[in-house]
């Protein structure tokens, strides 16, 4: 399983929580268990990553209300809603809030693991984007300019002419940029350059 990703199980039925935790633990997933939405929200931290499996009907806030509350807090944790009382409006609400799946109990464990893997894939992509944004933010304005030109395929001499600096200075900037971004080659530098435009 990807490091740092956890399956947060929110269900008021202790037997359901324990059986899910056992099944997922044996499959290699890291889990955390909560009896209701309020307990989850009290523990929640902005740096949590993974996915939430929440029962639709919970004492206090419902699974859908928990999903809405986390979105209001700016959290991007993917949700899987499970229920013994499925209905179309609830499913629609869940999917409109970008739920990964809406499962009726009893559900197939293979289907659940597939949904979790989809959620983890989405989380992995989000974490990579966030990491890229943080590394790009560490660049100086001049380094960003050099990166932008390098991303267009310009060579050091061309970048130097465009920016009015020496070729040697461009090379120094490129070395620092690659160190800050953790780029191993020019192809990775181009990937960052393309991403830099999105983070402006």
KEDREN-539859 format. One record per residue (C-alpha): residue in one letter; z negated, x, y; residue number from 1; chain. Coordinates in nm, 2 decimals. Each point is the difference from the previous one (the first is absolute). Example, Ala and Ser with C-alpha at 12.3 -4.5 7.8 and 13.67 -1.06 7.14 Angstrom:
# KEDREN-539859
+------+--------+--------+--------+-----+-------+
: rest :      Z :      X :      Y :  nr : kette :
+------+--------+--------+--------+-----+-------+
:    A :  -0.78 :   1.23 :  -0.45 :   1 :     A :
:    S :   0.07 :   0.14 :   0.34 :   2 :     A :
+------+--------+--------+--------+-----+-------+
END
This chain:
# KEDREN-539859
+------+--------+--------+--------+-----+-------+
: rest :      Z :      X :      Y :  nr : kette :
+------+--------+--------+--------+-----+-------+
:    X :   0.00 :   0.00 :   0.00 :   1 :     A :
:    X :   0.06 :   0.12 :   0.36 :   2 :     A :
:    X :  -0.31 :   0.18 :   0.14 :   3 :     A :
:    X :  -0.20 :  -0.19 :   0.25 :   4 :     A :
:    X :   0.14 :  -0.35 :  -0.08 :   5 :     A :
:    X :  -0.25 :  -0.26 :  -0.12 :   6 :     A :
:    X :   0.03 :  -0.35 :  -0.14 :   7 :     A :
:    X :  -0.26 :  -0.22 :   0.19 :   8 :     A :
:    X :  -0.09 :  -0.30 :  -0.21 :   9 :     A :
:    X :  -0.15 :  -0.30 :   0.18 :  10 :     A :
:    X :  -0.11 :  -0.28 :  -0.23 :  11 :     A :
:    X :  -0.32 :  -0.20 :  -0.02 :  12 :     A :
:    X :   0.02 :  -0.01 :  -0.38 :  13 :     A :
:    X :  -0.18 :   0.31 :  -0.13 :  14 :     A :
:    X :   0.17 :  -0.03 :  -0.34 :  15 :     A :
:    X :   0.35 :   0.01 :   0.17 :  16 :     A :
:    X :  -0.10 :   0.29 :   0.22 :  17 :     A :
:    X :  -0.14 :   0.20 :  -0.30 :  18 :     A :
:    X :   0.29 :  -0.07 :  -0.23 :  19 :     A :
:    X :   0.26 :   0.09 :   0.27 :  20 :     A :
:    X :  -0.19 :   0.32 :   0.08 :  21 :     A :
:    X :  -0.02 :   0.10 :  -0.37 :  22 :     A :
:    X :   0.37 :  -0.07 :  -0.06 :  23 :     A :
:    X :   0.11 :   0.18 :   0.31 :  24 :     A :
:    X :  -0.24 :   0.29 :  -0.05 :  25 :     A :
:    X :   0.13 :   0.06 :  -0.35 :  26 :     A :
:    X :   0.35 :   0.00 :   0.15 :  27 :     A :
:    X :  -0.11 :   0.27 :   0.24 :  28 :     A :
:    X :  -0.05 :  -0.20 :   0.32 :  29 :     A :
:    X :  -0.29 :   0.05 :   0.24 :  30 :     A :
:    X :  -0.18 :  -0.33 :   0.07 :  31 :     A :
:    X :  -0.26 :  -0.14 :   0.24 :  32 :     A :
:    X :  -0.16 :  -0.34 :  -0.06 :  33 :     A :
:    X :  -0.12 :  -0.27 :   0.25 :  34 :     A :
:    X :  -0.14 :  -0.35 :  -0.07 :  35 :     A :
:    X :   0.14 :  -0.15 :   0.32 :  36 :     A :
:    X :   0.21 :   0.06 :   0.31 :  37 :     A :
:    X :  -0.30 :   0.06 :   0.22 :  38 :     A :
:    X :  -0.13 :   0.28 :  -0.22 :  39 :     A :
:    X :   0.34 :   0.16 :   0.00 :  40 :     A :
:    X :   0.03 :  -0.03 :   0.38 :  41 :     A :
:    X :  -0.35 :   0.15 :   0.05 :  42 :     A :
:    X :   0.10 :   0.30 :  -0.20 :  43 :     A :
:    X :   0.36 :   0.04 :   0.11 :  44 :     A :
:    X :   0.11 :   0.31 :   0.19 :  45 :     A :
:    X :   0.33 :   0.05 :   0.19 :  46 :     A :
:    X :   0.09 :   0.30 :  -0.22 :  47 :     A :
:    X :   0.00 :  -0.19 :  -0.33 :  48 :     A :
:    X :   0.32 :   0.01 :  -0.19 :  49 :     A :
:    X :   0.12 :  -0.17 :  -0.32 :  50 :     A :
:    X :   0.02 :  -0.38 :  -0.04 :  51 :     A :
:    X :  -0.22 :  -0.31 :  -0.02 :  52 :     A :
:    X :  -0.01 :  -0.24 :  -0.28 :  53 :     A :
:    X :  -0.18 :  -0.31 :   0.13 :  54 :     A :
:    X :  -0.07 :  -0.34 :  -0.15 :  55 :     A :
:    X :   0.14 :  -0.29 :   0.21 :  56 :     A :
:    X :  -0.32 :  -0.20 :  -0.01 :  57 :     A :
:    X :  -0.31 :   0.20 :   0.09 :  58 :     A :
:    X :  -0.34 :  -0.11 :   0.14 :  59 :     A :
:    X :   0.03 :   0.05 :   0.38 :  60 :     A :
:    X :   0.34 :   0.13 :   0.10 :  61 :     A :
:    X :   0.28 :  -0.07 :  -0.24 :  62 :     A :
:    X :   0.24 :   0.27 :  -0.13 :  63 :     A :
:    X :   0.26 :  -0.11 :   0.25 :  64 :     A :
:    X :  -0.26 :   0.01 :   0.29 :  65 :     A :
:    X :  -0.10 :   0.35 :  -0.11 :  66 :     A :
:    X :   0.37 :   0.11 :   0.01 :  67 :     A :
:    X :   0.03 :  -0.15 :   0.35 :  68 :     A :
:    X :  -0.32 :   0.17 :   0.12 :  69 :     A :
:    X :   0.11 :   0.34 :  -0.12 :  70 :     A :
:    X :   0.34 :  -0.05 :   0.17 :  71 :     A :
:    X :  -0.18 :  -0.09 :   0.32 :  72 :     A :
:    X :  -0.20 :   0.32 :  -0.03 :  73 :     A :
:    X :   0.33 :   0.20 :  -0.03 :  74 :     A :
:    X :  -0.04 :   0.08 :  -0.37 :  75 :     A :
:    X :   0.32 :   0.04 :  -0.20 :  76 :     A :
:    X :  -0.16 :  -0.03 :  -0.35 :  77 :     A :
:    X :   0.24 :  -0.19 :  -0.23 :  78 :     A :
:    X :  -0.14 :  -0.32 :  -0.16 :  79 :     A :
:    X :   0.03 :  -0.15 :  -0.34 :  80 :     A :
:    X :  -0.14 :  -0.36 :   0.00 :  81 :     A :
:    X :  -0.12 :  -0.14 :  -0.33 :  82 :     A :
:    X :  -0.10 :  -0.36 :  -0.06 :  83 :     A :
:    X :  -0.08 :  -0.26 :  -0.27 :  84 :     A :
:    X :   0.12 :  -0.27 :   0.25 :  85 :     A :
:    X :   0.35 :   0.11 :   0.12 :  86 :     A :
:    X :   0.19 :  -0.21 :   0.25 :  87 :     A :
:    X :   0.32 :   0.05 :   0.20 :  88 :     A :
:    X :  -0.16 :   0.00 :   0.35 :  89 :     A :
:    X :  -0.25 :   0.27 :  -0.10 :  90 :     A :
:    X :   0.27 :   0.21 :  -0.17 :  91 :     A :
:    X :   0.22 :  -0.03 :   0.31 :  92 :     A :
:    X :  -0.29 :   0.10 :   0.23 :  93 :     A :
:    X :  -0.07 :   0.30 :  -0.21 :  94 :     A :
:    X :   0.36 :   0.12 :  -0.01 :  95 :     A :
:    X :   0.05 :  -0.06 :   0.37 :  96 :     A :
:    X :  -0.29 :   0.25 :   0.05 :  97 :     A :
:    X :   0.19 :   0.25 :  -0.22 :  98 :     A :
:    X :  -0.20 :  -0.06 :  -0.32 :  99 :     A :
:    X :   0.14 :   0.20 :  -0.30 : 100 :     A :
:    X :  -0.05 :  -0.28 :  -0.24 : 101 :     A :
:    X :  -0.17 :  -0.34 :  -0.05 : 102 :     A :
:    X :  -0.13 :  -0.02 :  -0.36 : 103 :     A :
:    X :  -0.13 :  -0.30 :  -0.19 : 104 :     A :
:    X :  -0.29 :   0.06 :  -0.24 : 105 :     A :
:    X :   0.01 :   0.09 :  -0.28 : 106 :     A :
:    X :   0.27 :   0.25 :   0.09 : 107 :     A :
:    X :   0.17 :   0.27 :  -0.20 : 108 :     A :
:    X :  -0.16 :   0.35 :   0.05 : 109 :     A :
:    X :   0.34 :   0.16 :  -0.01 : 110 :     A :
:    X :   0.11 :  -0.22 :   0.29 : 111 :     A :
:    X :  -0.32 :   0.09 :   0.19 : 112 :     A :
:    X :   0.05 :   0.38 :  -0.05 : 113 :     A :
:    X :   0.37 :  -0.03 :   0.11 : 114 :     A :
:    X :  -0.12 :  -0.18 :   0.32 : 115 :     A :
:    X :  -0.27 :   0.27 :   0.06 : 116 :     A :
:    X :   0.27 :   0.27 :  -0.05 : 117 :     A :
:    X :   0.22 :  -0.17 :   0.26 : 118 :     A :
:    X :  -0.29 :  -0.02 :   0.24 : 119 :     A :
:    X :  -0.08 :   0.37 :  -0.06 : 120 :     A :
:    X :   0.36 :   0.10 :   0.06 : 121 :     A :
:    X :  -0.01 :  -0.19 :   0.33 : 122 :     A :
:    X :  -0.33 :   0.17 :   0.09 : 123 :     A :
:    X :   0.14 :   0.34 :  -0.09 : 124 :     A :
:    X :   0.29 :  -0.05 :   0.24 : 125 :     A :
:    X :  -0.23 :  -0.12 :   0.28 : 126 :     A :
:    X :  -0.23 :   0.30 :  -0.04 : 127 :     A :
:    X :   0.29 :   0.24 :   0.01 : 128 :     A :
:    X :   0.13 :  -0.17 :   0.32 : 129 :     A :
:    X :  -0.35 :   0.02 :   0.15 : 130 :     A :
:    X :  -0.03 :   0.37 :  -0.10 : 131 :     A :
:    X :   0.34 :   0.07 :   0.15 : 132 :     A :
:    X :  -0.10 :  -0.17 :   0.33 : 133 :     A :
:    X :  -0.32 :   0.21 :   0.02 : 134 :     A :
:    X :   0.19 :   0.33 :  -0.06 : 135 :     A :
:    X :   0.27 :  -0.09 :   0.26 : 136 :     A :
:    X :  -0.28 :  -0.08 :   0.25 : 137 :     A :
:    X :  -0.12 :   0.36 :  -0.03 : 138 :     A :
:    X :   0.33 :   0.14 :   0.13 : 139 :     A :
:    X :   0.04 :   0.11 :   0.36 : 140 :     A :
:    X :   0.27 :  -0.17 :   0.22 : 141 :     A :
:    X :   0.22 :   0.31 :  -0.03 : 142 :     A :
:    X :  -0.05 :   0.01 :  -0.38 : 143 :     A :
:    X :   0.11 :  -0.37 :  -0.02 : 144 :     A :
:    X :   0.31 :   0.08 :   0.20 : 145 :     A :
:    X :   0.09 :   0.29 :  -0.23 : 146 :     A :
:    X :  -0.07 :  -0.23 :  -0.30 : 147 :     A :
:    X :   0.22 :  -0.27 :   0.14 : 148 :     A :
:    X :   0.30 :   0.24 :   0.05 : 149 :     A :
:    X :  -0.06 :   0.16 :  -0.34 : 150 :     A :
:    X :   0.02 :  -0.35 :  -0.15 : 151 :     A :
:    X :   0.34 :  -0.04 :   0.15 : 152 :     A :
:    X :   0.12 :   0.30 :  -0.19 : 153 :     A :
:    X :   0.01 :   0.24 :   0.29 : 154 :     A :
:    X :  -0.05 :   0.37 :  -0.07 : 155 :     A :
:    X :  -0.25 :   0.22 :   0.19 : 156 :     A :
:    X :   0.26 :   0.13 :   0.24 : 157 :     A :
:    X :   0.11 :  -0.36 :   0.08 : 158 :     A :
:    X :  -0.35 :  -0.12 :   0.05 : 159 :     A :
:    X :  -0.08 :   0.30 :   0.22 : 160 :     A :
:    X :   0.30 :  -0.08 :   0.22 : 161 :     A :
:    X :  -0.09 :  -0.37 :   0.02 : 162 :     A :
:    X :  -0.36 :   0.07 :   0.10 : 163 :     A :
:    X :   0.06 :   0.30 :   0.21 : 164 :     A :
:    X :  -0.22 :   0.24 :  -0.21 : 165 :     A :
:    X :   0.07 :   0.30 :  -0.21 : 166 :     A :
:    X :   0.11 :  -0.02 :  -0.36 : 167 :     A :
:    X :  -0.31 :   0.20 :  -0.10 : 168 :     A :
:    X :  -0.22 :  -0.25 :   0.17 : 169 :     A :
:    X :   0.17 :  -0.28 :  -0.19 : 170 :     A :
:    X :  -0.06 :   0.18 :  -0.33 : 171 :     A :
:    X :  -0.37 :   0.05 :   0.09 : 172 :     A :
:    X :  -0.02 :  -0.38 :   0.08 : 173 :     A :
:    X :   0.17 :  -0.09 :  -0.33 : 174 :     A :
:    X :  -0.25 :   0.22 :  -0.19 : 175 :     A :
:    X :  -0.30 :  -0.17 :   0.17 : 176 :     A :
:    X :   0.16 :  -0.34 :  -0.06 : 177 :     A :
:    X :   0.04 :   0.06 :  -0.37 : 178 :     A :
:    X :  -0.36 :   0.12 :  -0.03 : 179 :     A :
:    X :  -0.14 :  -0.30 :   0.19 : 180 :     A :
:    X :   0.21 :  -0.25 :  -0.20 : 181 :     A :
:    X :  -0.04 :   0.17 :  -0.34 : 182 :     A :
:    X :   0.38 :   0.01 :  -0.03 : 183 :     A :
:    X :   0.12 :   0.23 :  -0.27 : 184 :     A :
:    X :   0.37 :   0.01 :   0.10 : 185 :     A :
:    X :   0.26 :  -0.13 :   0.25 : 186 :     A :
:    X :   0.06 :  -0.32 :  -0.20 : 187 :     A :
:    X :  -0.37 :  -0.10 :   0.05 : 188 :     A :
:    X :   0.02 :   0.10 :   0.36 : 189 :     A :
:    X :   0.30 :  -0.24 :   0.04 : 190 :     A :
:    X :  -0.21 :  -0.28 :  -0.17 : 191 :     A :
:    X :  -0.28 :   0.06 :   0.25 : 192 :     A :
:    X :   0.25 :   0.00 :   0.29 : 193 :     A :
:    X :   0.14 :  -0.34 :  -0.11 : 194 :     A :
:    X :  -0.36 :  -0.13 :  -0.03 : 195 :     A :
:    X :  -0.09 :   0.14 :   0.35 : 196 :     A :
:    X :   0.24 :  -0.25 :   0.16 : 197 :     A :
:    X :  -0.19 :  -0.29 :  -0.16 : 198 :     A :
:    X :  -0.34 :   0.13 :   0.12 : 199 :     A :
:    X :   0.10 :   0.02 :   0.36 : 200 :     A :
+------+--------+--------+--------+-----+-------+
END
